[in-house]
Amino acid sequence: MRLAGSYLDESRGIGELTTTDLNGFLYWLENGRGVPCSRKSYARRVTTLKVYFRWLNGLG
C-alpha cells in the first residue's frame, strides 16, 4: 500500500479515490515507475488492492 500512496495524491481521502485513479496506478506500475514489475508482482499488488478495498467495504 505504500507504493500506492507514493503514486496517489496523499491530500485526498481514501473515499475520494476513483476507478480512474486506481487504473492510473495500475498503468503506472507497469509502465511509468521506471522499475520493471514482473507479472507475479503485478498480480500480487492487484490482489492486495482488491483485498484492502473489500475489507474497507466490509467496515461500512
C-alpha positions as CSV (number, residue, x, y, z in Angstrom):
1,M,0.0,0.0,0.0
2,R,3.0,2.3,0.4
3,L,3.6,2.1,-3.3
4,A,0.0,3.2,-4.0
5,G,0.5,6.0,-1.5
6,S,3.6,7.2,-3.4
7,Y,1.6,7.3,-6.6
8,L,-1.7,8.7,-5.4
9,D,-2.2,12.2,-4.0
10,E,-1.9,12.0,-0.2
11,S,-4.1,15.0,0.4
12,R,-7.1,13.1,-0.8
13,G,-9.0,10.7,1.5
14,I,-9.4,7.0,0.6
15,G,-13.1,7.6,0.0
16,E,-12.3,10.1,-2.8
17,L,-10.4,7.6,-5.0
18,T,-12.0,6.8,-8.3
19,T,-11.6,3.8,-10.6
20,T,-9.7,6.2,-12.9
21,D,-7.2,6.8,-10.0
22,L,-6.8,3.1,-9.5
23,N,-6.5,2.3,-13.2
24,G,-3.8,5.0,-13.5
25,F,-1.9,3.5,-10.6
26,L,-2.0,0.0,-12.2
27,Y,-0.8,1.6,-15.5
28,W,2.0,3.4,-13.6
29,L,3.1,0.1,-12.0
30,E,3.6,-1.5,-15.4
31,N,4.8,1.5,-17.5
32,G,5.6,4.7,-15.6
33,R,7.6,3.7,-12.5
34,G,10.9,3.3,-14.1
35,V,11.4,-0.1,-12.4
36,P,10.2,-3.2,-14.1
37,C,7.3,-5.0,-12.5
38,S,7.1,-8.8,-13.0
39,R,3.7,-10.3,-13.8
40,K,3.8,-12.1,-10.4
41,S,4.5,-8.9,-8.5
42,Y,1.8,-7.0,-10.5
43,A,-0.8,-9.8,-9.7
44,R,0.2,-9.7,-6.1
45,R,-0.3,-5.9,-5.9
46,V,-3.7,-6.1,-7.7
47,T,-4.8,-8.8,-5.2
48,T,-3.6,-6.6,-2.3
49,L,-5.7,-3.7,-3.6
50,K,-8.8,-6.0,-4.0
51,V,-8.5,-7.4,-0.5
52,Y,-7.9,-3.9,1.0
53,F,-11.0,-2.4,-0.6
54,R,-13.1,-5.4,0.1
55,W,-12.1,-5.0,3.8
56,L,-12.9,-1.3,3.8
57,N,-16.3,-2.0,2.2
58,G,-17.0,-4.5,5.0
59,L,-16.3,-1.9,7.6
60,G,-19.3,0.0,6.2
